[in-house]
């Protein structure tokens, strides 16, 4: 009887656990992506060069690289989190901190989507959609 009760309670809790886990992964993925964007902007300003933000074709990895150079270390987003929409062109940060072209990235998983907007002035903001 005790095992049956524990099994029943676990079956009720499992969907809630999955939802919390997916929300956490989406939050962590968006924070990681925002961090990469901020690092790219800071590198462009600090090194006085143009830095591009690159996203892999499947949308699960991202990197920053000086314009015209090969991408170095790719960072992997948490499991299940992908860049589901991105600008048509790679975003570049310039030595004054500006970005061209500005654009919008959307990260998503089964818990929802988070929109990350980069303005031409180089400002970065996010919102849950």
C-alpha positions, 0 to 999 in steps of 0.5 A: 500500500505504501509503495502504491501511494508513493508511486501515485504521488510521484506520478502527480509530481513528475509533470511539475518537475519537468516543467520546472526543469525546462523553465530552469534550462531556458533561463540558464540558456538565455543568461548564457546567451546574454553573457556571450553577447555582452562579452562580444560587445566588451571585446569589440570595445576593449580590443578596438575591433569588430566582433561577430556573434555566430550561432551554429546551424542547429541553434544549440551552440554559439561563439564570438569571433573577430570579423573574418576569423574562424570561430574558436571555442563554441559554447553549448546551450543547455539541453533542449534550448535552441536559437529558434529564430535569428537575424538574417545576417550575423550580428557584429559589434564595433569598437564603439559598442554599436551593433550592425545590423541590430536584430532579434534572437529567440531562444526556446524549448518546451517551456516557452521562448525568450526574445533577445533584442540587440539595438543598433546602438548595441543595447541588449534586452530580453523578454519572455514571449 
